[in-house]
C-alpha cells in the first residue's frame, strides 16, 4: 500500500487581500461568483498574484488536477493499493476517495474544487468522494502513522527512483511526498517530517511526471504489471 | 532516439455538420469565433457530438494536452532524444518541436490549437514550434522511416512495458504508437502499419499514463536516469 501526499500544493481560494484587485473583480463578475468562492489561478490573476507572499508557489490548481488524474487512473489505484492526499499551501487537506472519478476537463475540475472549498465535502450528502479539512501536515502524518516518509525534491540525495522505491516497498506503511507547487522547494517545516529526501533527476521535474513515475515504479517493485498481465492471459483463455 | 505518435487523436475543429446545432451556435457566440475556428470538445458539445460517426473517439483535446505535457517535460525530451507527432482522427499531423513550451492552462492550450488549425504554423512567422499538415499515418511513417513500429493497445499481446521497451531500445529508429482517443481501438488501417501490438495492462489505460510510462521505461532502458544523476553529483561537487 502506497500513500501519496501532494504537499504544499498551489491550490487555494482567492485570498482576502486580493478581493478588491481590479483583475480579481473583473474575473469574479465574469464568473458570477464572489472572489472568496473562486480558486486562485495564475493564468487569470497573474498581475494580482504578484503581491502575495511566496507567490511563486501559489495559484496553480492545474498541477493538482494533472497529478490526481495520473494517480487515480493508475493500475495501483484500480487495485486499491493507493491512497492520495492533497495538502495545500494554507494547510488544508483533501482526502481523495480512490473511487472518485475526477472531471478531465479543467474548467469542471476548478468548479468542483470551488464547491469543495465551499461545502467541505463532495458530494455534500452521502459517502464522501472528496473531503476538505483544515489540517497541518504534521497532523495528517499523525493520522496516517507511516513507518517511513520519503520526500522527492531537487535538494535530496541523488538516487534513481528505482533505488528509492526499492527501499520503501518493503515498508509497512510508506508515505511519498511530492511538491504540489511549480517552483521553489519544500519548507523547512515540511522537511522536518521526512525520513529521507531524494533527488531523482538533474533538473526539476513536473509534479505530474513525478507522480506518474513513483506510482509506476512502486507497481514494478510489487510486481503488479506481471500479476495483472497474468489475469489478462487467463481472461483471454476463458473468453 | 524515440519517436512517439499519438495516433487517431480526438483533436479536430467542429465539423461542418454541427455548425448549425443550437449547442454549437451558443458556444460559438460565447467564444466570439465562428464554429469552423473552434475545437470540438465533448465537455461543451456533448449533445451535438452524438450525431457524429465514430463519436466515441472524438472531441477530447484534453487527452492530447496532457499527453504532450507529459512528453515534453520528460528528461528524455530535455536530452533531445524524443520526437512527438500528433496524428488526428481526420488525418492531420502536428509536428511538435521538442523545444516548444505548451501552455499548462487548458483554455490557453485550446486557443493555441485553434490558432494552429487556422494558420497551420505556430508562431505564424519564424522557426515553427508547431506545424499542422494534412497527412495520413502511412505518409507520416514513410517520412520517419522507422526500423520498428510498436503499437500499445488493449488488443495486443500481453507483455510488460519493460519487455516491450527492451526489444525496441536496440532498434535504430523506433516509433511507438499510442491512441490519442478515449474509447475504442485503433482502426484496421492503422494496425496494418505496425510491426507489433502489445497490451501492457489488464485494463485500458489513459493516453497520458501510457505516454509517461513508455518514456520513463525508455529512459531506463538507455540508462538515462543514472547518467543524469551522475551529472547532478558532478554539478554538486563543483559548485
Interface residues (C-beta under 8 A of the other chain):
Chain A: X41 X43 X60 X62 X63 X66 X69 X70 X73 X74 X75 X78 X103 X104 X105 X106 X107 X108 X158 X159 X160 X161 X162 X199 X200 X201 X202 X203 X205 X206 X208 X209 X212 X213 X216 X220 X225 X226 X228 X229 X231 X232 X233 X235 X236
Chain B: X41 X43 X60 X62 X63 X66 X69 X70 X73 X74 X75 X78 X104 X105 X106 X107 X108 X158 X159 X160 X161 X162 X199 X200 X201 X202 X203 X205 X206 X208 X209 X212 X213 X216 X220 X225 X226 X228 X229 X231 X232 X233 X235 X236
